[in-house]
């Protein structure tokens, strides 16, 4: 799915994977809402602060890990004495070397707090990744992919053992995961339950029953929620007009765009945008 690049930060990845140390001075302002076309994992070795990820604010703590999958809007406000690493990799980096890797938990879980022992173990693998990236030797991407896979599997294991029951149900439900990615890839063009029933090769009743079992919501409700989330993301760029946003999201006209927002939020577009100004402020 092609997404609007209105608030992408300047230098998108020119390599499949990169790692940077988190220091107080950075080459661009993380404290403004933005998004990337690649995944980021923040490893906070020490620190305090706030991190907004898709309109949820998380506390930065020592030995905490924050996941920001591609396309999510986020902004970071770290205290001056906060340090760590950010690992950035493109969506297809892992699957290029291991088609079995399951990144679903990255999309569903945004923050975990680890104990010192497990965090130290993961930090060692980060160090090995950093060495391989710097060395730039032949086959190093395959080695890096293996180290990254170990990190992700360790984190997935931790999440499955410690996350709430709802997240576990969704993470373990292959049918829901399949639907989730189909919705992510197609919601801009396809907003009918019938379409997703067809591509999932089931009837509408079966699709709704299976999805409601995992999420407690109908397919129609999830489609509307996904569309509203993208509207919120786009509205954070106050230089974009409502007409422009309606075009980006494939509404037939601005009137239908306004009617959708009013129906889902009980607010007109201008009123709804005002509620998002809080995310523009310094966290």
N, C-alpha and C positions, 0 to 999 in steps of 0.2 A: 504494500500500500504506500503510495506517495503521500507524504505529509507536508504541511506547510513549513517552510524554513524561516518564517518570520522572526523567530527568536532563537535561532541556533547561534551559538557563540562562534566567533570567527574561524578558528582553526579546527576543522573536523579532522578525524584521524586519517593520517596518510600512511599508516601501517595497520596491520590486523589487530595488534595489541600494543599497549603502552602502559607504563607504570610511572607515576610521579609521586614524589614526596610532598606531603601536605605541610607547607610552611606558611607563615603569616602573610608574606607578600606573594601574590600570584600574578600571572600575566593577564588575567581578566577578572572581572568582578562577579564572584559567585553569589553575592548577596542580592543580585537582581534575578527575577524569574527568568529561566531559560530552559532549553532542552537540547538534546543531542540525538543524532541518528546512530548512536552506539550505546552499549551498556556501560555503566559505571558501578564499581563496588568501592565504597569508602571504608577504610580500616582505620579507626581512630584509636591510636595507641595511648594517647593522653589528651584530655581536654574536656571542655564544656562548650555549650552553645545550643543553637537550634538549627534544624534542617527541615525545611518544608518540602515534601514530596507529594505531588498531585493533591495539594490542598489539605494535607495532613501534616501537622508539625510534630517532629520527633526530637527528643532531647539527645544531644551528643554527650556520650559518656566514654570514659576510658574503657578499652577492650570491647567497644561496640562496633558493629558492622551495619552499614546502610546500603541497600540495593536501589539503584535507579536504573531501571531498564529503559531501553531506547524509546523515545517519544514522550516520556514522562516529564512534566514540568517540575523543576525544583529550584531551590535557592538555599545557600548555606551561609550561616553566620557563626563563625567559630571565634572563641576567645583567643586572645593573642598567644596564650601558652598551650594551644591545642595543636597536636601533631599527629601524623600518621601517613597513610598512603592512599592513593586512589588508583584503582586498576581499571583500565578502559579497554574494551574489546568489541569488535564488530559482531553483529548478529550471527554471521556465518563462520566465525573463526573456529568455534569448537566443532560444529557439525562437519566442517571440512576434513577434520581428522578423526572424528568419532561421531558417527551418525546416531548412536544410541543415547547420547547425552540428553537429559531432560532438564531444561531450564525453567520449567513452569513455576517452580517455587520462587524464582527470581521475580516473576511478574506479580505474584500474590503476596509475598512477604517483603516488607520494606526495611525492617530493622530488627536486629537481634543483639542481645548482650551476652557475651561469652565470659567464661571463667578465664583466669590468667593462663592456665595450663594449655587449654585448647587454642587460645588466641596466640600464645607463643609458638605453638606448633605450626599454625597457619602462617605466622609471620616468617618462619624459616622458609616455607615454600615461596613466599613473596620475594624473599631475598634471592632464592635460586632463579626465579623468573627474571628478576632485575639483572642478574649476572648474564643470563642467556640473551636477554635483549641487547645488552651492551656489547657482548662478544660478537653478535651478528655472524655466527658460524653457520655452515651448511647444516640443514635439518633442525636448526634451533627452534623453529616454530612448532615442530612436532613435539619436541621436548617440553617447550613452554605449555603447549596444549595439555600435555600429560600432567604437569604440575598444577595447572589451572583446574583440570578435571578433579584432581585429588582434593583441592581446596573446596570446590563446589560440592563434591560428594560428602566431605566432612561437615560442611554447613547444612546440606540437605538432611543428613542424618540427625544433626542437632535440632533442626527445625521440626522434623517429624516426631522427635521425642519430646519436644517442649512446646510446640504450638498448640493453639486451641483446636477443638474438635471440628469446627466448621472448616478451617483451613486444611486440616488433614483429610476431610472428606473430599474436598475439591481437588487436592493434590493427588489423591489416590484414584480418582475417578477419571479413567482414560477417555470416556465418552465426553465428559464435561471439558476436559482439556482440549480435545479435538474441536469441540464447538467454540471454545474460547478463542482459539487461534483463527478459526474461520470467521468469527465475528470481527476480530481485530483487523483482518485483512480485507474485509468486504463491507463494513458498516457504512462507508461513505457512499457506496452505490446500492447496496441491498439492505432494505429496512423492513422486509416482510418476513414473518415467521415461516411462511410457505417456502421461501427460498432456502432457509437453513435446514428445514425438514428434508428438502430434496437433496441437498449436498451431503446431508448426514445419512441419507438413504433410509429414512423412517417417515411415518406419517406425523402430522402436526400434534396429535394427541400424545403419541409416544415421546416426541421431542420435548414437549412441555412437561410431561410427567418426569422424565429423566433429569431434565435441567432443574426443575423445581425441587427434586429430591436433594440435589447437591447445593442449591443456592437459596431455596425458599422463594424463588421468583420465577415468573413466567419468562419465556423467550422475548416476548414483546417488551416487557419491563426492562430486561437487560439491554435490549437494542436502544431503547430510549435513554437509559442511563449512560450508555457508552457515547451516544451522540451528545448528550448534555455535557459530559466530561470534556469532549473535544471543543465544545462551544466555550466552556470555561477557560480552557487552555488558550484558545485564540483570543478571547476577550481580554486576557491579561496584557496583550499588546494594544495599548490604548490608541495607537496610531491607525489601527485597522478599523475601518467603518463597518457598520452592521451589514451593509450591502456586500462588502468584500468578503466578510465571514460567511454570509449566505452562499456566495458563489463558491468559495473554497469547499464548503460542506455539501454542495450539490442540492441545495434547496431550489425549487423552481423559481422562487422570487423572494424578495425581502419580506413581503407580507406573510408568506407561509412560515418563514423563519421566525418572525415575531410571534405568530400564533402558537408555534411549537413551544417557545420559551414561556409564554404566558400560561399555556395549559400545564406545563410541567413544574413551573415555579411560582405561579400566581403573580408574577412580576413582568413588566414590559422589559425589553432589552436594556434600556437606559437604567432602569431601576436595578436590574440584575447585575449589570456591570458595576454599579456603585458598591454592591456588596462584596466585590472582588478586590476593591482598592486596598483592603487590609493586607493582601498578599504582595502588594507593591511596596509596602512600608518595610523598613529595616526590621528583621526579626530579632 
